[in-house]
Amino acid sequence: MNKTILVTGGAGYIGSHTCKALAARGYTPVTLDNLSNGHEWAVKWGPLVKGDTGDRALLDDVFARYRPSGVIHFAAFIEVGVSVREPGSFYRNNACSTLNVLEAMRAHGCERFVFSSTAAVYGTPRQVPITEDHPQWPINPYGWSKFMVERMLEDFGRAHGTRFCALRYFNAAGADPEGEIGEAHDPESHLIPLVLRAAKDPARSISIFGTDYDTPDGTCVRDYIHVCDLADAHIRALQFLEDHGPAAVNLGTGAGNSVKEIIDAARAVTGLPIEPVIGPRRPGDPARLVADRALAGELLGWTPQHLDIRETIAHAWAWMNR
């Protein structure tokens, strides 16, 4: 089989780690990225096409030139707060542009589609850990935009035979253990890099939003999954779609760490003092978000390898200090 894979958003955090993993397994990743959130320096394992998934003519040119046998689709806006303030941009970029990609795939006979979805499609959890049959009712436009794509995928699968796997992941964390790539968001919204920035620069503070949740230490619990484990899952999903599909699976460790546990682990890794600022709860923050990862193991043969949160933080810290 042709091992050229189109990776939209391949210059971003998870996309670039997936491109490295693809290349290590004999694939040729072709990155399509407008570099609005990605970085040209992160594209090291295949060609970079600078452009937007909203540009249908460009998509047709990319499919005709490279003839990919599958698409891994990361290109999306991810800032939840911005989605609330500017919902139109999220629906246009995350949903409408994905429709462009799906129609281009159909026109060029490409059938495998691995989708970067999110646990945000579930909304406020009714039970934890969250299984894939949990009701889906997002609580922000970001989650709804991903939900809409999953509905489009189901329809394209029924009508056109598109084989898809939607990967609903929880909190991506860590960095390439070899230090070649890592997380570089601006603005940064993820807890672990924010905590490490506070360790590196005492002038920066890290806030804990609420200490009265129904959790062991009163702070929110999240499921932090190493970015390299996420990359591995995307390749396994691609291989799964050679003979199977459709599927939607959670990607998480199946365990959780509280905000206080993350700060304590960061202190241990860095050897530096980190003094958080205690603030009130933020609206919409559930007490616990933890994945049930059994289905990913059953369908994809996927088991996360980086389960020690200190190791994940150590990889992020090493990258930050490069």
C-alpha positions in Angstrom: 0.0 0.0 0.0 1.1 3.6 -0.7 2.5 4.8 2.6 2.2 8.6 1.9 -0.1 10.1 4.5 -1.5 13.7 4.5 -1.2 15.2 7.9 -3.2 18.4 8.2 -1.9 20.6 11.1 1.3 18.5 11.1 3.4 21.5 12.2 1.5 21.6 15.5 2.1 19.9 18.8 0.5 16.5 18.4 0.8 16.6 14.6 4.5 17.0 14.6 5.0 14.1 17.1 2.8 12.0 14.9 4.8 12.9 11.8 8.0 11.7 13.5 6.3 8.5 14.5 5.0 8.0 11.0 8.4 8.4 9.5 9.9 5.9 12.0 7.5 3.3 10.8 8.2 3.8 7.1 5.5 6.3 6.2 6.0 9.6 4.4 4.1 12.3 6.1 3.1 15.3 4.0 2.2 18.2 6.3 -0.4 20.7 5.3 -0.3 23.6 7.7 -1.0 27.4 7.5 1.4 27.9 10.4 -1.1 30.0 12.3 -0.5 27.8 15.4 2.2 25.4 14.0 5.9 25.9 13.5 8.0 25.4 10.4 10.9 24.1 12.6 8.6 21.2 13.7 8.3 19.8 10.2 11.4 17.5 9.8 10.2 14.2 8.5 8.5 15.0 5.2 7.4 17.8 2.9 5.6 20.9 4.1 2.8 22.5 2.1 2.0 25.9 3.5 -1.7 26.5 3.1 -5.1 26.2 4.6 -7.6 23.3 4.6 -10.3 25.9 3.7 -8.6 26.2 0.3 -10.2 23.5 -1.9 -8.1 24.2 -4.9 -5.0 23.7 -2.8 -6.4 20.5 -1.4 -7.0 19.2 -4.9 -3.4 20.1 -5.9 -2.0 18.3 -2.8 -4.1 15.1 -3.4 -3.1 15.1 -7.1 0.6 15.7 -6.4 1.2 13.4 -3.4 -1.7 10.8 -3.8 -1.9 10.0 -0.1 -3.5 6.7 1.0 -4.9 8.3 4.2 -5.4 11.5 6.1 -4.7 12.3 9.7 -6.5 15.5 10.5 -5.3 17.7 13.3 -5.9 21.2 11.7 -8.3 23.0 14.1 -8.6 25.8 16.5 -8.4 24.5 20.1 -8.8 27.5 22.5 -12.1 26.8 24.4 -12.4 30.4 25.7 -11.9 31.9 22.2 -14.5 29.5 20.9 -17.0 31.1 23.3 -16.1 34.6 22.2 -15.7 33.9 18.5 -17.9 30.8 17.7 -18.1 31.5 14.0 -14.4 31.2 13.4 -14.4 27.7 15.1 -17.3 26.4 13.1 -15.8 27.7 9.9 -12.3 26.4 10.6 -13.0 23.2 12.5 -16.2 22.0 10.8 -16.4 23.7 7.3 -12.8 23.2 6.5 -13.0 19.5 7.5 -15.9 19.2 5.1 -13.5 20.5 2.4 -11.0 17.8 3.3 -13.6 15.0 3.2 -14.9 16.2 -0.2 -11.3 16.4 -1.6 -10.7 12.9 -0.3 -13.8 11.6 -2.0 -12.8 13.3 -5.3 -9.4 11.7 -5.2 -10.3 8.2 -4.1 -8.7 8.5 -0.6 -10.8 6.5 2.0 -8.9 6.5 5.3 -9.5 9.4 7.7 -8.1 9.6 11.3 -9.7 12.4 13.1 -8.3 14.4 16.1 -11.4 14.6 18.2 -11.7 15.4 21.9 -13.2 14.4 25.2 -15.0 17.8 25.0 -17.7 16.1 22.8 -19.0 14.5 26.1 -19.6 17.8 27.9 -20.1 17.5 31.7 -19.5 13.8 32.6 -22.4 11.9 34.1 -20.0 9.1 35.2 -16.2 8.7 35.5 -14.3 7.1 33.9 -16.0 8.1 30.7 -16.8 5.4 28.2 -17.4 6.0 24.5 -21.2 5.4 24.8 -21.4 8.3 27.3 -24.0 10.9 26.0 -22.5 13.6 23.9 -23.6 17.1 24.8 -20.7 19.6 24.5 -20.7 22.8 26.7 -18.8 25.1 24.3 -18.4 25.8 20.6 -15.1 24.0 20.4 -16.7 20.8 21.6 -19.6 21.3 19.3 -17.4 21.9 16.3 -15.7 18.5 16.9 -19.0 16.9 17.5 -20.3 18.1 14.2 -17.3 16.6 12.4 -18.0 13.3 14.0 -21.5 13.5 12.6 -20.2 14.3 9.2 -17.9 11.4 9.3 -20.7 9.0 10.1 -22.7 10.4 7.1 -19.7 10.2 4.7 -19.1 6.6 5.9 -22.7 5.6 5.1 -22.9 7.4 1.8 -19.4 7.2 0.4 -17.6 4.4 2.2 -15.2 6.7 4.0 -13.4 4.7 6.7 -12.8 6.8 9.8 -11.5 6.6 13.3 -12.3 9.5 15.7 -9.8 9.7 18.5 -11.3 11.5 21.5 -8.3 12.4 23.6 -8.1 13.9 27.0 -5.2 16.1 28.2 -2.1 15.9 25.9 1.1 16.4 27.7 4.9 15.9 27.6 7.3 16.1 24.7 9.5 14.0 22.4 11.9 12.1 24.8 14.8 12.8 22.3 14.2 16.5 22.5 13.6 17.2 18.8 10.1 18.7 19.2 7.8 19.7 21.9 4.9 22.0 23.0 5.1 25.6 22.0 1.6 27.3 22.1 1.1 31.0 22.2 -0.8 31.7 24.3 -0.3 28.6 26.4 -3.3 27.2 28.1 -2.1 23.7 29.2 -1.5 23.2 32.9 1.9 21.4 32.7 3.8 24.0 30.6 2.2 26.8 32.7 3.4 25.2 35.9 6.9 24.7 34.4 7.1 28.3 33.3 6.2 29.3 36.8 9.1 27.1 38.1 11.5 28.6 35.5 10.5 32.2 36.2 9.3 33.1 39.7 7.7 36.3 38.2 5.1 34.1 36.6 2.4 32.7 38.8 0.3 29.6 38.5 -3.3 29.6 39.6 -5.3 26.8 41.2 -9.0 27.5 40.3 -10.9 26.0 43.2 -9.8 23.8 46.1 -13.2 22.6 47.2 -14.0 20.0 44.5 -15.2 16.5 45.4 -11.7 15.0 44.8 -9.1 13.7 47.3 -7.3 17.0 47.6 -10.1 19.3 46.5 -8.5 20.3 43.1 -9.7 19.2 39.7 -8.5 15.8 38.3 -7.6 15.4 34.7 -6.3 12.5 32.6 -2.8 13.5 31.2 -1.8 11.4 28.2 1.8 11.6 26.8 2.0 13.1 23.3 4.1 10.1 22.1 1.3 7.7 23.2 -1.1 9.9 21.2 1.1 9.7 18.2 1.3 5.9 18.4 -2.5 5.7 18.6 -3.0 7.7 15.4 -0.7 5.3 13.5 -2.5 2.3 15.0 -5.8 3.9 13.9 -4.5 4.4 10.4 -3.5 0.7 10.2 -6.9 -0.4 11.8 -8.6 1.4 8.9 -6.9 -0.7 6.3 -9.4 -3.5 7.0 -11.9 -2.0 9.5 -13.9 1.0 10.5 -15.6 3.1 11.5 -14.7 3.6 15.1 -14.5 6.3 17.9 -12.3 5.6 20.9 -11.0 7.5 23.9 -7.3 8.1 24.4 -6.3 8.5 28.0 -4.3 6.8 30.7 -7.4 5.7 32.6 -6.0 7.4 35.6 -6.0 11.0 36.7 -3.9 13.6 38.4 -5.1 16.6 40.4 -3.8 20.1 39.9 -2.0 19.9 43.2 -0.4 16.5 42.2 0.9 18.1 39.0 2.4 21.0 40.9 4.0 18.6 43.4 5.4 16.4 40.6 6.8 19.5 38.8 8.5 20.5 42.1 10.1 17.1 42.3 11.2 17.1 38.6 12.6 20.6 38.6 13.9 20.9 42.1 12.4 24.4 42.2 9.8 26.0 44.4 6.4 26.6 42.9 4.0 28.6 44.9 0.5 28.6 43.4 -2.1 31.3 43.7 -5.4 30.0 45.0 -8.4 31.4 43.1 -12.2 30.7 42.8 -13.6 27.9 40.6 -14.0 28.6 36.9 -17.5 28.0 35.5 -17.8 24.8 33.6 -14.9 23.0 35.1 -15.9 19.4 36.1 -14.3 17.9 39.1 -12.9 14.8 37.3 -12.3 14.0 33.6 -10.8 10.5 33.2 -11.0 8.2 30.2 -12.0 4.6 30.0 -9.4 3.4 27.5 -10.4 -0.2 27.2 -11.9 0.2 23.7 -8.7 1.6 22.2 -6.9 -1.4 23.5 -9.4 -3.8 22.1 -9.7 -2.2 18.6 -6.3 -0.7 18.1 -4.1 -2.8 20.3 -3.1 0.4 22.0 -1.7 0.7 25.5 -0.1 3.9 26.7 3.6 3.5 27.6 4.2 6.7 29.6 2.1 6.3 32.7 4.3 8.0 35.3 3.3 11.7 35.4 6.8 12.6 36.6 8.3 11.1 33.4 5.8 13.1 31.3 6.7 16.3 33.1 10.4 15.5 32.9 10.2 15.3 29.1 8.3 18.6 29.0 10.9 20.2 31.3 13.8 19.0 29.2 12.2 20.4 26.1 11.5 23.8 27.8 15.2 24.0 28.7 16.5 23.4 25.2 
